């Protein structure tokens, strides 16, 4: 990766950003703005429009007009495909610019951001572009005097609210299938990570997305997000974020038009290491990356480490060593393994979890402190907390930071009980050389994704979704289309 080019992009001033509504860049209706604070140094990076409820309503109205007049949904599938493929190519062509802008905004280390953000987003857009003209209707098995047809039609207007940790990647998980299906979208980025997503949507306009098909409104969730969720003209709402916000979105649906709501609400994912794991050094290295990359700000992060008691001390020693080898700091240095925490508020929350665990007598084996405070940025050392009780808050609640809770177990049944003993069910991992055990664990763990002898890396060909309070519905794979397509029956008497 070209450090000189990265430094050049880092030095560029960032112009204030505005909404995109009906194909036009425009300020908030009341002129309000918000400071964009960079987690790299705590300084103001730029300003963005502080959206109002009226802005959200205008965006929804633009999306409804665009859908109803068929300027996008009415195109031949091949025409939509061509636009989306051009968009994917533009994202790739501007990948480093997008990655650096995103890192300045949310703090993810550049090595991870480049692959997981613009390159992943481009791949996702391309995946759904290639898939959209391969989705067929059906003919029902009826009597000879009846023709039963099952049509698949776009649902209409989609409201998409995305988080700050991977705005391009997760944004593309929503935008790709929604736009491929023929829907129009109103997108609400996170307050603390809007810049790269706005730029990516501008590239979508350059690629040929018609005005009103993709609208972006920035601002506070309690204003813009609430207005979108309560709109009578939004047909489907998709969201990735916190459980409390997800509940409010479901309540807003019930108060308004009972729009369908699909939620991905994070997790408290168990990473289970058995004594017969094929390579304990590899397991320790991958497990450290599985919680500490992006400073733990990953929905599927392996934040609970369950280790068979017979190898507990030796394995935890390996893992602590792997954590301490990780280079923390400037996320625009390609050698950095983990960058900044997204905000001061998030950093304070992470530290509070550790302080509470210490007060309860849990051992902090490494980390637990803010580091690099002299930079003005928000950095935290990788933290490993041992002697954790499965009932502790640090083992039950999503920290969303570089904090790992370590819990010993003795039997497979005990590991299952601990693994399933939270309100969440998003991801998990099992490390074992026993094939039968691996399959048993996959079946018994209540999670949407179960890794075996690895952690992370699942691509667009498989779905991501959770059970229990990790949400409903699925991003990624062809199954994502199910959120954005309605089934319509035609019953024809011959």
C-alpha positions in Angstrom: 0.0 0.0 0.0 1.4 3.4 -1.0 2.1 5.3 2.1 2.9 8.5 0.2 -0.5 8.4 -1.5 -2.2 7.7 1.9 -0.4 10.7 3.5 -1.4 12.9 0.5 -5.1 11.9 1.0 -4.8 12.4 4.7 -3.7 15.9 4.2 -6.6 16.9 2.0 -9.2 19.1 3.6 -12.7 17.6 3.7 -15.5 19.8 2.3 -18.7 20.1 4.4 -21.1 17.4 3.3 -24.8 17.7 2.6 -27.8 15.5 2.0 -28.5 13.9 -1.4 -32.2 14.2 -2.1 -33.8 13.6 -5.5 -30.4 13.7 -7.1 -29.4 17.1 -5.6 -26.9 17.9 -2.9 -28.7 20.2 -0.4 -28.2 21.5 3.2 -30.5 20.8 6.1 -33.9 22.5 5.8 -33.1 24.7 8.8 -29.4 25.1 7.8 -28.2 23.1 10.8 -24.8 21.4 10.8 -22.9 18.9 13.0 -19.1 18.8 13.6 -17.4 15.6 12.3 -14.8 14.6 14.9 -11.9 12.4 13.8 -11.1 9.7 16.3 -7.5 9.8 15.1 -6.8 13.1 16.9 -10.0 14.3 18.4 -10.1 17.3 16.0 -12.9 18.6 13.9 -12.6 17.1 10.4 -15.4 18.9 8.7 -19.2 19.6 9.1 -22.2 17.7 7.8 -25.8 18.6 7.5 -27.8 18.0 10.7 -30.9 16.6 9.1 -34.5 17.4 10.1 -37.7 15.4 10.0 -38.7 17.5 7.0 -35.4 16.5 5.2 -36.3 12.8 5.9 -39.8 13.3 4.6 -38.6 15.0 1.5 -36.2 12.1 0.8 -39.0 9.6 1.3 -41.3 11.5 -1.0 -38.5 11.6 -3.7 -38.0 7.9 -3.3 -41.7 7.2 -3.6 -42.0 9.3 -6.8 -39.0 7.5 -8.3 -40.4 4.2 -7.5 -44.0 4.9 -8.7 -43.0 6.4 -12.0 -40.8 3.4 -12.8 -37.6 5.3 -13.7 -35.6 2.5 -11.9 -38.0 -0.3 -11.1 -39.4 -0.2 -14.6 -36.1 -0.6 -16.3 -35.2 -3.9 -17.9 -33.1 -6.0 -15.5 -30.1 -5.7 -17.9 -30.3 -1.9 -17.7 -30.2 -1.9 -13.9 -27.4 -4.4 -14.0 -25.3 -2.1 -16.3 -25.7 0.8 -13.9 -24.7 -1.2 -10.8 -21.7 -2.7 -12.5 -20.5 0.8 -13.5 -21.0 1.8 -9.8 -18.9 -1.1 -8.6 -16.1 -0.2 -11.0 -16.2 3.4 -9.8 -15.9 2.3 -6.2 -12.9 0.2 -7.0 -11.3 3.0 -9.0 -11.7 5.3 -6.0 -11.0 2.6 -3.4 -8.0 4.2 -1.6 -9.7 7.6 -1.5 -12.8 6.1 0.0 -10.8 4.0 2.5 -8.7 6.9 3.7 -11.7 9.2 4.1 -13.5 6.5 6.0 -10.5 5.9 8.3 -10.3 9.6 9.1 -13.9 9.4 10.0 -14.2 6.2 12.0 -10.7 5.0 12.9 -10.5 1.5 11.3 -6.9 0.5 10.5 -6.3 1.1 6.8 -5.2 -2.4 6.0 -8.5 -3.7 7.1 -10.5 -0.8 5.9 -9.3 -1.0 2.3 -10.4 -4.6 1.9 -13.5 -4.6 4.2 -14.9 -1.2 3.1 -14.6 -0.1 -0.6 -13.3 -3.4 -2.0 -16.0 -5.4 -0.1 -18.7 -2.8 -1.1 -17.7 -3.0 -4.8 -17.8 -6.8 -4.7 -21.2 -6.8 -3.0 -22.7 -4.4 -5.5 -21.3 -6.5 -8.4 -22.6 -9.7 -6.8 -26.2 -8.4 -6.7 -25.8 -6.8 -10.2 -24.9 -10.1 -11.6 -27.7 -11.9 -9.8 -30.6 -9.6 -10.5 -31.5 -11.0 -13.9 -31.3 -14.6 -12.7 -34.3 -14.4 -10.3 -37.3 -16.1 -11.9 -41.0 -16.3 -11.1 -42.7 -19.6 -10.8 -45.6 -21.6 -12.3 -47.7 -23.3 -9.7 -48.7 -27.0 -10.2 -52.4 -26.5 -10.8 -55.2 -28.3 -12.6 -55.2 -28.0 -16.4 -57.9 -25.3 -16.5 -56.0 -22.9 -14.2 -52.7 -21.1 -14.6 -51.1 -20.1 -11.3 -48.2 -17.6 -11.7 -46.0 -16.3 -8.8 -44.4 -13.0 -9.6 -41.5 -11.4 -7.7 -41.8 -7.6 -7.5 -39.8 -4.9 -5.7 -41.3 -3.9 -2.3 -41.1 -0.2 -3.0 -39.4 2.3 -0.7 -36.7 1.0 1.6 -35.4 2.9 4.6 -31.8 1.8 5.4 -30.1 2.8 8.7 -26.4 1.7 8.9 -23.8 1.8 11.7 -20.4 3.5 12.0 -18.1 0.5 12.2 -18.2 -0.6 8.5 -20.4 1.9 6.7 -19.4 1.0 3.2 -19.5 -2.8 3.7 -22.8 -2.8 5.6 -24.2 -0.1 3.5 -23.6 -2.2 0.4 -25.2 -5.2 2.1 -28.4 -3.1 2.2 -28.1 -1.1 -1.0 -26.9 -3.9 -3.3 -29.9 -6.2 -3.1 -32.5 -3.4 -2.6 -31.4 -1.5 -5.7 -30.9 -4.7 -7.7 -34.5 -5.7 -6.8 -35.7 -2.4 -8.2 -36.5 -0.6 -5.0 -35.8 3.1 -4.2 -33.9 3.8 -1.0 -33.6 6.5 1.7 -30.2 5.9 3.5 -29.4 7.3 6.9 -25.6 6.9 7.8 -24.3 7.0 11.3 -23.6 10.4 12.9 -20.0 9.4 13.5 -19.3 7.8 10.1 -21.1 9.4 7.1 -18.3 10.7 4.9 -17.2 7.7 2.9 -20.8 6.4 2.5 -21.9 9.8 1.1 -19.0 9.7 -1.3 -19.9 6.2 -2.4 -23.5 7.3 -3.1 -22.2 10.2 -5.2 -20.4 7.6 -7.3 -23.7 5.8 -7.7 -25.1 8.9 -9.2 -22.1 9.2 -11.5 -22.8 5.6 -12.6 -26.3 6.5 -13.6 -28.6 5.9 -10.7 -31.6 8.1 -11.6 -32.5 11.0 -9.2 -34.6 9.9 -6.3 -33.6 6.3 -6.4 -30.9 6.6 -3.8 -31.3 9.4 -1.3 -29.0 10.1 1.7 -30.0 12.1 4.8 -27.3 12.7 7.5 -28.0 13.7 11.1 -29.1 12.3 14.4 -30.8 9.0 14.7 -33.4 10.4 17.1 -34.5 12.9 14.4 -33.7 11.5 11.0 -33.9 7.8 11.8 -37.1 8.3 13.8 -38.7 10.2 10.9 -37.8 7.4 8.4 -39.0 4.7 10.8 -42.4 6.5 11.4 -43.0 7.3 7.7 -46.2 6.0 6.2 -44.5 5.8 2.9 -41.6 3.5 3.7 -42.4 -0.1 2.9 -39.4 -1.9 4.5 -36.9 -0.7 7.1 -33.4 -2.4 7.4 -31.1 -1.6 10.3 -27.8 -2.7 11.8 -27.0 -1.4 15.2 -28.0 -1.6 18.9 -30.8 -3.6 20.5 -32.5 -0.5 22.1 -32.6 1.3 18.8 -33.9 -1.8 17.1 -36.8 -2.0 19.6 -37.6 1.6 18.9 -37.7 1.0 15.2 -40.2 -1.9 15.7 -42.3 0.3 17.9 -42.3 3.0 15.2 -43.4 0.4 12.6 -46.4 -0.5 14.8 -47.3 3.2 15.3 -47.1 3.9 11.6 -47.9 1.6 8.6 -46.6 -1.7 10.0 -43.7 -1.7 7.6 -41.5 -4.8 7.7 -38.5 -4.3 9.9 -35.3 -6.3 9.5 -32.7 -6.0 12.3 -29.1 -7.0 12.8 -28.4 -6.1 16.5 -25.0 -7.3 17.3 -23.8 -10.2 19.4 -21.8 -11.6 22.3 -20.1 -14.3 20.2 -18.5 -17.3 21.9 -15.1 -18.5 20.5 -14.7 -22.1 21.9 -11.3 -23.7 22.0 -11.1 -27.4 22.8 -7.9 -29.2 23.9 -7.8 -31.1 20.6 -7.7 -27.9 18.5 -5.4 -28.7 15.5 -3.0 -25.8 16.0 -3.2 -23.8 19.3 -0.7 -21.2 18.1 -2.9 -20.5 15.0 -6.0 -20.5 17.2 -4.5 -17.9 19.5 -3.4 -15.7 16.7 -6.7 -15.8 14.8 -8.7 -15.5 18.1 -6.8 -12.3 19.0 -7.5 -10.8 15.5 -11.1 -11.9 15.9 -11.7 -9.6 18.8 -9.0 -6.9 18.5 -9.1 -5.9 14.8 -10.9 -2.7 14.3 -10.5 -2.3 18.1 -13.2 -4.9 18.7 -15.8 -2.8 16.8 -17.2 -5.7 14.8 -20.7 -7.2 15.2 -19.4 -10.8 14.9 -16.3 -10.2 17.1 -15.4 -13.2 19.2 -15.8 -11.3 22.5 -16.1 -14.4 24.8 -13.3 -16.9 24.7 -14.3 -20.3 26.1 -11.2 -22.5 26.7 -11.2 -26.2 27.9 -9.7 -26.1 31.4 -6.9 -28.6 30.6 -5.3 -26.1 28.2 -6.7 -22.9 29.7 -3.6 -21.3 31.2 -1.3 -22.3 28.3 -3.7 -21.1 25.6 -4.5 -17.8 27.4 -0.8 -17.2 27.7 -0.4 -17.6 23.9 -3.4 -15.3 23.3 -2.1 -12.6 25.5 1.3 -12.8 23.7 -0.5 -12.4 20.4 -2.5 -9.5 21.7 0.6 -7.7 22.9 2.4 -8.2 19.6 -0.4 -6.3 17.8 0.6 -2.8 16.8 -1.9 -0.2 18.0 -2.0 3.4 16.8 -2.2 5.5 13.7 -4.8 3.7 11.6 -3.4 5.3 8.4 -0.1 3.5 8.9 -0.4 0.2 7.0 1.7 -1.6 9.7 -1.0 -0.9 12.3 -3.0 -3.9 13.4 -5.8 -2.1 15.2 -6.7 1.6 15.0 -8.8 4.0 17.0 -12.1 3.6 18.9 -14.8 5.4 17.0 -15.6 8.1 19.6 -14.8 9.3 23.1 -18.2 8.1 24.3 -17.4 4.6 23.0 -14.0 4.6 24.6 -15.4 5.6 28.0 -18.0 2.8 27.7 -15.3 0.2 27.0 -13.2 1.4 30.0 -16.2 1.3 32.2 -16.8 -2.4 31.4 -13.2 -3.2 32.4 -13.4 -1.2 35.6 -16.6 -3.0 36.6 -15.0 -6.4 36.0 -12.0 -5.4 38.0 -14.2 -4.3 40.9 -15.8 -7.8 40.8 -12.4 -9.4 41.2 -11.7 -10.4 37.6 -8.1 -10.3 36.5 -7.0 -8.0 33.7 -4.1 -9.9 32.0 -3.2 -7.2 29.6 -4.6 -3.8 28.5 -7.6 -2.3 30.1 -6.3 1.3 29.6 -6.5 4.2 27.3 -3.3 4.6 25.3 -1.8 7.3 23.0 -3.8 10.0 24.8 -1.2 12.5 23.8 -2.4 12.3 20.2 -5.8 13.5 21.2 -7.3 10.4 19.6 -9.3 7.6 21.1 -7.1 4.5 21.5 -7.4 1.5 23.8 -5.0 -1.3 24.4 -6.2 -4.8 23.6 -7.7 -6.1 26.8 -7.9 -9.7 28.1 -10.0 -10.3 31.3 -9.7 -13.7 33.0 -11.7 -15.5 35.7 -14.9 -14.2 34.2 -18.2 -15.7 35.4 -20.6 -16.4 32.6 -23.2 -14.2 34.4 -20.9 -11.2 34.6 -22.1 -8.2 32.5 -18.8 -8.3 30.6 -19.8 -11.8 29.4 -23.4 -10.9 28.8 -23.5 -7.4 27.2 -21.9 -6.3 23.9 -18.9 -4.1 24.8 -18.1 -3.3 21.2 -14.5 -2.6 22.0 -11.2 -4.4 22.2 -12.2 -6.3 25.4 -12.1 -10.1 25.6 -13.8 -12.1 28.4 -12.1 -15.5 29.1 -14.2 -18.3 30.6 -13.0 -21.9 31.3 -15.1 -25.0 30.7 -14.7 -28.7 31.4 -17.2 -30.5 29.1 -18.8 -30.1 25.7 -22.2 -29.7 27.3 -20.9 -27.0 29.6 -19.4 -25.2 26.7 -22.8 -25.3 24.9 -24.6 -24.0 28.0 -22.2 -21.1 28.4 -22.2 -20.3 24.6 -26.0 -20.2 24.5 -26.3 -18.5 27.8 -26.8 -14.9 26.5 -29.6 -13.0 24.8 -27.6 -12.9 21.6 -27.0 -15.4 18.8 -25.1 -13.8 15.9 -21.8 -15.7 15.5 -19.6 -18.3 17.2 -16.5 -20.4 16.6 -15.3 -23.9 17.5 -11.7 -25.1 17.4 -11.4 -28.9 17.3 -9.8 -31.7 15.3 -12.8 -33.9 16.0 -15.1 -33.8 13.0 -18.0 -35.3 14.8 -17.7 -32.7 17.6 -17.5 -29.9 15.1 -20.8 -30.9 13.5 -22.4 -31.4 16.9 -21.3 -27.9 18.0 -22.6 -26.3 14.8 -26.0 -27.9 15.4 -26.2 -27.1 19.1 -24.9 -23.5 19.2 -27.7 -21.0 18.6 -26.1 -18.5 16.2 -26.5 -17.4 12.7 -22.8 -18.2 11.7 -20.6 -20.8 13.3 -17.0 -20.9 12.2 -14.9 -24.0 12.6 -11.1 -23.8 13.0 -11.2 -20.1 11.9 -12.8 -16.9 12.8 -14.4 -14.5 10.2 -13.9 -14.4 6.5 -17.4 -15.5 5.3 -18.0 -13.9 1.9 -21.1 -12.7 0.0 -22.1 -16.3 -1.0 -23.5 -17.1 2.5 -26.1 -15.2 4.6 -25.4 -13.2 7.8 -28.1 -13.0 10.3 -28.8 -13.7 13.9 -31.2 -15.5 16.2 -32.6 -14.4 19.6 -31.9 -10.7 20.2 -29.3 -10.5 17.5 -32.1 -9.8 15.1 -34.0 -11.2 12.1 -33.6 -11.4 8.4 -30.3 -11.9 6.5 -27.8 -9.7 4.8 -25.5 -11.2 2.1 -26.2 -14.1 -0.3 -29.2 -14.5 -2.6 -31.3 -14.8 0.6 -31.0 -11.0 1.1 -33.3 -10.5 -1.9 -36.1 -11.9 0.2 -36.3 -8.6 2.2 -36.7 -6.5 -0.9 -39.1 -8.6 -3.1 -42.8 -9.3 -2.7 -44.5 -12.4 -4.0 -47.6 -11.8 -6.0 -50.0 -14.5 -7.2 -51.8 -14.4 -10.5 -54.6 -17.0 -10.6 -55.8 -17.3 -14.2 -58.9 -19.3 -15.3 -58.1 -20.7 -18.7 
